[in-house]
Amino acid sequence: MPIGPITMFSIYVICWWVALFTVLPLGMNQQDQTPPTDGAQWGAPDKPNLKKKFITTTWVGAILWAVIMAVIFLGLVPIPEVSGT
């Protein structure tokens, strides 16, 4: 096995965060927003749909992670041997 389970999990976490920052702006429409009167931030969306975005992020991150793992395990990207001595 070219990499260990902790490294695999770490790669998944990185894929998840990259997917999150890619998915977050999707579906945001600020053009028809009225100015807030209750002290809220002007750029804050009315309905952020975070649950849907986290679910989307999870499966997009899993697909990205699977592609990266396939590339590593098929040997398309050589991983150097690291000696412990």
N, C-alpha and C positions, 0 to 999 in steps of 0.2 A: 504494500500500500504506500503510494508516494507521499501522502500527507496524513496527519492524524485527525482524530475527531474534533479536537479543540480548534485546530486550524480550519477545519471544514465549517464548524459553527461560527468562527470569527468571519470567515468569508461570507456566510449567509447574513450575518448582522450588517456587514458593510453593504451587501447587495440590497438589504431591506431599507437601510437609510438612504441610499442613492435613489431607490424606487420611490420612497416617501417624498423626497424633495422634488421628484419629477411629477408625482401624482398630485401633490398639494394644490398647485394653481389651476388644475383642470376644473372646469365648470364654474369658475368664478367670473361673474359679470358685474362690473362696477359702474357701468354707464348709466343705468336707470336708478341708481341708488340716491335716495334723498338725504340731505344733510341730517346727521343725528342731533336730537334735541335733549337726550338724556345724559350727555357727557361721555358717550361711547366714542371710540376711536373712529375716525372717518374711513379708514381703509379696512376696517373689520367687516367681514361678510355677514349678511343676515343669517344665512343657513350654511354653515361650513361643511356639513355632511361628513364629519370626521370618521364615523363608524364605517361608512361605505368606502372612504378613502383608505382606512387602515386595512380593510379586507382586500381591496384592490392591490394595495402595496404588498400584502403578504403573498398573494399568488404571483404577482409580477416578480417579486424578489425571489420566490422559489424557482420560477422558470429561469431567471437570470443565473441563479446559483447552480441549477442543473446543467446549464450550458457550460459554465465555467468548470464544473466538476468533470464533465465529459471531455473537455479540452485537456484537462490535467491528466485524467486517467487514460486517455487514448495516447498520451505522450506527444501531443502536438506542441506543447510548451515544456521544454526540458526543465526539470527541477534539479538544481545541483545538490550533490550529496554533502551533508554537513557532518564532519566528524566531531565527536565529543571530547577529543583529547587535545 
